Amino acid sequence: MNSSLRSKILEGNAGLVFYSLTPPKITTEEAKVLTIANNQIERLKNLNIDALILYDIQDETLRTEKERTFSFIPTITPELYGRNFISELSIPKIIYKSIANQTREEFENWLKQNEDLEYTVFVGASSHQQIEATNFSLSDAYNLKKKYSPNTLLGGITIPERHSKKKDEHLRIFNKIEYGCSFFVSQCVYNINDTKNLLSDYFYNSLERECNIAPIIFTLAPCGSLKTLQFMEWLGIEVPGWLYNDLKHSKDILEASINTSTNIAIEILNYANKKNIPVGFNVESISIKKEEINAAQEILNNILNLLKPGKQLL
């Protein structure tokens, strides 16, 4: 399934499936990092996916006044983890790069040192304070990428929840396409209405522009505890009140979240297929707990089943 990922993206194919990992924390002993990496290789090497996303986690405490549910500890950089610890995985790797706290010179050096990357996604700063501190923005990063890493296929971030407030997320997507983004990965989706509103405006605006639209990969993740649910909200993931209550009071919150994510995928597919909008899915586990990682695998299997040729959706 992972052959010719570049071609699938550039041709605007629907049905792309990604899986995401966060590298171990930098405080993890190397022997344990090797054990983690080997376990991940065994778990991922036979997955029928198009790509593996490696996240670059940033401290977002300036984004919100709410107390962070889990303390922030920097992780091994995704490019380093991909090269040095899980290089034997033949799955294409999409490397996230946060520009938060990066100066122009630092980012230039990173591009020069990583010009061999096949796929990357730049993540903007989470607050205006970070941009003001370095005088370096996401658009600056896009411009430098054109100069120093023209052959790397570039992806962008989209946040459906942001569309409900500002009604301009589809315009942000088109702006990023002009900067060179060929595909988009969303923040974790739990609010289907925000997602469909974004898709609708994205589709109809593309008709007005008379242009093709890039694939959007929607992220799905299980939730195995109230603490994970609270952390998801801290991250900015919009969980509707009725769904929050249902998950909080369910007998098995993990199973309920698996069913919720699968149903969200079905609804996205039903809506997008009618309009020929190229959508796909990215599955992640926000928690490092084994049961939530296993639940993410179950969601992934459900997604792969939904995307089988001839599969009839509900």
Buried (B, 14 or more C-beta within 10 A) or exposed (E): BBEEBEEBBBEBBBBBBBBBBBBBBEEBEEEEBBEBBEEBBEBBEEBEBBBBBBBBBBBBBBBBEEEBBEEEEEBBBBBBBBBEBBEEBEBBBBBBBBBBBBEBEEBBEBBEEBEEBBBBBBBBBBBEEBBEBBEBBBEBBBEBBEEBBEEBBBBBBBBBBBBBEEEEBBBBBBBBBEBBBBBBBBBBBBBBEBBBBBBBBBBEBBEEEEEEBBBBBBBBBBBBBEEBBBBBBBBBBBBEEEBBEBBBEBEEBBBBBBBBBBEBBBBBBEBBEEBEBBBBBBBBBBBEBEEBBBBBBBBBBBBBEBBEEEEEEE
